Amino acid sequence: MSSNPIPQSSGGGGRGAGPSDGLFRKPRDPSAPRHYRTPRSLPDVCPKEPTGEGRGLCDGPSVVADQHRWTVYNSKVNLPAALNDPRLTKRESDFFTKTWGLDFTETDVMPSFYLPNITREHFSSYLQETAQREKIHERCKNVCPSKDDLAVPTITNNHDKARAELDQVPKIFMKPEFVLNDPATFNAVLPWSHFSVAGGKNSRDVASSRLLQEKLSHYLDVVEVSIARQISLRSEAFFHAMSSQHELQDRLRETADSVAKLRARTSAIDRVMCRGPLRALRDALTRNNCAKLHNKLKLMAAVHQTQPTVQLLLSTSEFVGALELIATTKEVLQQELQGIHSFRHLGSQLCEMERLIDKMMVADFSTYAQSDLNRPFEEDIQVMEKDRLQSLVFGLLRQRKLDFLDIYSDEMIRAAKNVVRQCVEKSVSQISEIDADTVKFHEQMRLMTFHQWFDLLLDIFEHFILFLKRIKATLSVIRNVVLEVLDSSQRSRIADVTPATNHSHEDEEDSGVHHSGEAELAYLTHEGLFISDALNEAQARAQTRTETCGSDSASATTESSSSREHNYNTTSSPPGGGAAALSEDVMPSDLELGRVANNVQELLHTASDVCHDRCVKVLMTRAKDGSLERLSSAEFVCLSQAVESFVQDTEEECVRRSMSLRGALQSQANRFVQRFHEERKTKLSLLLDNERWKQAEVPVEFQDLVDSIADGRISLPERKHTVCEDRKPSEFLCVDGQKYAVVGTVLLLIRMILEYCQCVNDIPSITTDILTRLTDLLKHFNSRSCQLVLGAGALQVVGLKTITTRNLALASRCLQLVVSYIPVIRAHFETRLQPKQYSILRHFDHITKDYNDHIAEISAKLVAIMDSMFEKALSKYEVKAPMPSACLRNVCKQMAKMHEAIYELLPEEQTQMLFLRINARFNLHLRRQLARLGVINDGGPQNGLVMVDVAFYSENVQALRSLECLDLNMPEIWEQKR
């Protein structure tokens, strides 16, 4: 059979892409530009219905601009009319031209703008891709003749004839499962039913068998003829295959000869050049393995001495060294001595020893804490046995016993109780009045006097400060050990990363040397491991593998074994990655170490709280019977100062603001303030109830007290035993250049106010409470003085006959003195309050308003007294001689008495303002009386008499001291004309 030069496609276009359908399709270059003939659609002259293409409206005729120009769209000739034109002598093939006419065939047709100019370069890539396939196709054409070389009819006839002959052969012979062993197949091929069953052969059976034999022979001839025909058609291909087979056999023979020669040369090279060096290498490896075995035996001997060495270290309390030795030994057993029968029980023994060491370390740390916290305070050493403490802490950290701080905390609480007990026993032993054997521990502190108990409290404070300093020093050592372990862990982690990087680079270099093929024998060393790929004989290879397996475990740890033997008794950390991994597994993590460091700082805060709690117990034991509430101000101030000093010292040592002792003192301070205030309020009430509201002399110490306030010192001066004899009490109290006539109660009130301020200076924690009590005291003075003076309560309480104008003026002046000091007191308290507490200062504003209202009421009372006198006297006034009248003489006399009573008490400004108000009331009553009498300002006789009385009144009033320039405005007495 011949192949077609151009294969034909048997399928559709969708199957032409694959190589199996016999077609080759040129692959399209995706980057090459595609040339398409742009379709032109007929233009649409309706703007509301665009065709969808941007150029459609531009190419078509415009109904506006082209309505009078003939275009192809105006053509009315159809295609049949053009084809049947009788004027044409011949038929033409192209009718779609721009111009219709007889000579349209001679017109040159312009090349299309839409078709590209195709050259051979467009097919260059296709020809390059199909060149190799074309060569193969031509070679196949030479081997197999094409269909064109054969007579097509002959081939067709022969093929049909062969097909007809083959159809005569039954299909059963063509089946692939044709097997005569199958009974069904055999019966189908040889139908025994045509033969008689009897044993003899008749003529019919002979004919049937002969006919069957001839039929089968015919089938065989048909098949052989068909096979021969097919072989004749492909004879050239068969001969070509046979020649190729012979050539292949020749080449294989040459290759076998070359391989035999190469193997002979390789064997000679192996015998002459390789076996000797390999034997030398094997001997060197054997020697190396023997050295490793010797080191292994020495390591076993060192491991055998582990238990005696651990016991020796434990006898000297070297827990860290013992733990390091146990860890190193366990690692050696797991990595280097694993599987040794004599050490099969050593691992469990080491674990048991490790658990024993854990218990010993915990017990030793508890003993150390007891000894350190309960040793006498006379020792100057801050940290007892520092090396022992560091060793214990490091061992506990290594064993992950992170709760050792709880042990120290429990011992610290017990030691704090012992400190208080020792101080009390020491103080009681020095007091003969207290029998320590019969009196209970708590009762002993209550039986002490305040000074004895206060000395005991100071002694407890002093011992607790030393106690905290020792705890701080011990915890500082513990924290430094924890931070050192943390820093060492971080540095070891960084160091592990660096060697790992270096090893990776070395492995890359070794791999490059191996792949370069510079040496035929690959002798790679990775911790002593030997590998050979150059041995050819199976026995030598098996022997090498056996030696390698036997020396693997020993050679893999040569360096680590020698290193361990050298450092074994010094309990150093094992080198290598395994040691780093073990260290990471043994020591706590960075997070746990950081938590332990924070717990150390928290334990110092706990120590401060414990000391404060024990001091609170001492304080509350003393205050149980109310003795602290009965302290004097000086004693409570001393107690408060001592407590505040202790609190500040503990804050400085522990950086912790403990509130328990401050809270206990605050509760006692509140009770003290309550009693302090009640005492002074009661005293003030008694003073006011006994006050006769007469001007009192001002002692020198009160004047000095006021002068100290003016200098900015709001505090009580120290008591002086000797006073200068030349200084005598004064009548007035001088404050900022003003003279105040005061009663004795106000002087004591000023001293009480200073006592409140002094109490705030000494006990800052009670500032708000003291401020509230002080405002209550000032309100009490204001309200009680109002009741006694304005309310005339002093008539019944003290037994005064009447409340005179002098009493009123003196009370007003006392109130003014208190008002003048309220801003000073407010500023003093403001400096001791927090900004969020400033709202409480509004109480001073309310008090100032109340005092000013009270002062205004006293002034109104003085005016009312004179007003009632004017109304009574002027109601009897008559305008008649003699002048001045007796009525006005009496009025002037009462005015002079009023002036005499208040002049020395009130300042000139207040006196003038008061008399201006009194004069206004006089003018009012005189105007009403004159209106009642019908006297007007007409210049008549009665008017002249009134003017004489008015002149007399003006002269008498202006003759009084400080009233010379007073404007009396006397024209107001006349009714204004409307």
C-alpha positions, 0 to 999 in steps of 0.5 A: 500500500502506498501513502498519499502525498497529501493526507486527506481529512476524514472528519470535520474542521473541529478535529484538525488541530491534533496530529492523530487525524493526519492533517497539519494545521499551521499554528497561528502566531498570537502576536501577529496582526490579524487582517480582516476585511471590514464588513460594511453595513448599509447606512441608516439615515434614521438617527434614532435607530443607529446600526451600532457601528460608529462609521455607519452614519458617516459612510451613508448619504446625508438626507440634508447635504446629499439630497440632490446628488445621485448615488448608488442608493438611488439605483432602480435597476435590478439584477435580472434586468442587468443580466438580460441587457440586449445591448451587451454582445457577451456575458461578463462575469463581474457586474458589481462595479462603480460604472455600468457601461459597454466598456466596463471590462477594459477599466482597470480595477483598483486593488482592494484596500482591505486585502493585504499584499501576500508575499513568500515571507508570510509563509516563511515560518510555516515552511520552517516548521514543516521542513522536517516533516516534508523530508520524512514524507519524501523518504516514505514516498521513496519506500512506499510507492504512491497511489499515482504509480499504481493503476488505480483500476487494477488496485481497486479490482484486486482489492475488491476481489481479495475482499470477496475471497476473504468474505468466504472465510467464516468469521469464526476464524478471524476472531481473536479468541479463536482456540480449538481447545474450546469445545464450542469452537471445535464443534463449530469448525468440525461439525461431527453431526455430519458423520455417522455415529457407527464405527465403520466408514461409509461412502457418505462419511468419506465424501463429507470428510473430503468435502470438509477437508477441501473447504478448509484447504480452500480457506487456507489458500485464500488466506495465504493468497491474501497474505502474499498479496499484502506482503508483495505490496509491502515488500520494500518495507519488509526488506528495509526492516530486515536490513535495519535489523542486521545493521542493529545486530552489528552495532550491538556486537561492536558495543558488547566488544567495547564493553568487554574491553572496558570491563577488562581495563577497569578490572586491571585498574581496580587490581593495580591502583584501587585495592591497595589504597582501599585497604589503607583506608580500611585500616585507618578506619579500623584504627579510628574505630579502635580509638573511639572504642577506647574513648567509649570505654573511658566514658563508661568508666566516667559514667560508672563514677556518677553516683559516688560523685553525686553523693560527694556533691550533695554532701557539700550542698552543691545541688547545681553541680549534682544536677548538671552531672545527672543531666549530662549522664542521662544525656550520655546514656540516651545518646552514646551509651544506649543499649549497654546492658550494664547500664540498664538500671542507671537511668532510673537510679539517676531519676530517683536521685534527681527527685531526691535532690528536688526535695533536698533543695526545697527543704534547704531553701526553706531552712535558708529562708528561716535562718535569713529572716529570723537572724538578729537585727544587730548583724550588718550583713544584708544577704546571708550566704549569697553563694548558697542562695544563688546555687539554690535558686539556680537549681530550683529554676533548673528543676522548674520548681518555680513555686519556691517564692511561695515558700519564702512568702510563708516564711516571711509572714511568720518572721514578721509576726516574730518581729512584733512579738520580740519587740513587745517582749523586749519592751515589757521586760523593761516595764516593771508594772506589767507581769508578762507571765500573767498578762496576755500578749494583747493586754500588755500593749494596752497596759502601757502608757502612751509614751511607752507604747509609742516607743514600742511602735517606733521600735517596731517601725525601725525593725520592720525597715531593717526587715524590708531591707534584708528582704529587698537585698535577698530578692535582688539576688534572686532576681539577678539570678533569674535575669542571668538565666534568662539572658543566658538562654537568649544568648544560647538561642542566638548561638544555636542559629549561627552554627546551623547556618555555617553547617548548611553552607558546609553541606552545600560545599561538600555536595558540590565537590561530590557532584563534580566527580573529581574523585572516583571514591566518595569519602565523605566525613560527617562525624566519622561516617564512611561511605564508598560507592566504588567497590564492584565485587558484591563481597567487598560491598557487603563487607564495607556495609557491615563495617560501616554499620558496626562503626556508625554509633561509635564514630558518630560521636567521637568529638562529643565523647572526648569532649564529655570525658574532658569536661565530665567532672567539671559538670559543663554543658555538653556541646552540640545541638543535642546539648542545646536542645537539652538545655532548652528542655531543662530550663524554663522558657523565657515567658516563665522566667519573665513571670518569675522575675515579676513575681520577685518584685510582687513578693517585695510588694507583699513584704511591704503589705505584710509589715503594714498589716502587722503594724495595723494589728499593733495599732488596732490592739491599742485602739480597742479600748478607745485610748487613741481617741483620748490622745491630745492633739500633740500626741496624735500628731506625733503618732501620725508623723511617725506612721507617715514617716514609716509609710514613706520609708517603706515606699522608698524601699519597696516602691509600693504604696501600701494603704492598710496602715494609712487606712487604719490611721485614717479611721483613728484620725476620723475619730480623733477629729470628731473628739477634737471638734466636739471639745472645741465646739463645746468650749466655744459654746461655754465661752459664748454663753459666759460672754458679757460682750464687753471689750477685752484686752488683747494679750501679747501672745495673741498679738504675736499670733496674729502677726505670725499669720500676717507673715504667712505662718499659719501655725501655733507658736511655741509656748514661751516660759518667759514673757518680756515685762515691758510689753503690756496687753493692748486695747485693740488687736492690730491686723494689717494696720486696722484696729479691732475691738474684740471680746475674749471669745473671739481671741480664743476662736482665732486660736482654735482656728489656728489649731485646726490649721495646725492639725491639717499641717500635721495630719494631711490625710484629714484635711477634708474632714478638718475643713468640714469641722472648721466650717461647722465651728464658724457657723456655730459661732455665727449662729450662737452670737446672733442668738445672744446679741441680736436675739437678746439671748444674753439677757437670760444666759448671762444676765445682762440688763439690755443689749446696748449699741456698744454690744452690737458694735462690738459684735459686728467688729468681732464678726468682721475680724473673723471674715478678714481671716476666712480668705487666709484660711481658705488659701491654707486649705486649698494648698493641701487639697487635690484639684478634684476636691476644690469643690469643698471650698465653697463652704467658705463662700457660704460662711462669708455670706452668712457673716456679712449678712449678720454684720448687715443685720447688726448695722440695720439694728443700730439704725432701727434703734435711732429710727424708733427714737426719731419717730418718738421724739419728732412726733411731738415736735412743734414749730414755736419759740424758743429755738432751738426746740427741746425736741431737737436738743434731745435728738442731738443728745441721743446722736452724741451718745450713739457716736460716743458708743460706737466711735472707738469700736468701728472704723471711721468709714463704717461710722460715717456710713452708719450716720448717713443712714441715721441722718436719712431716717431723721430727715424722713421723720422730720419731713413727715412731721413738717408736712403734718404741721403744714410748714412749707419752705416759703420763707415765712416765720415758721420756715425761719424757726425750722431753719434755726432748728435744722442749723442747730442739728447740723452743727451738733452732728458735724461737731462729732469726730470724723463727721465734720465733712458729712453731707447731711442733705438737709433740704430733703426735709421739705416736701417737693412741689409737684 
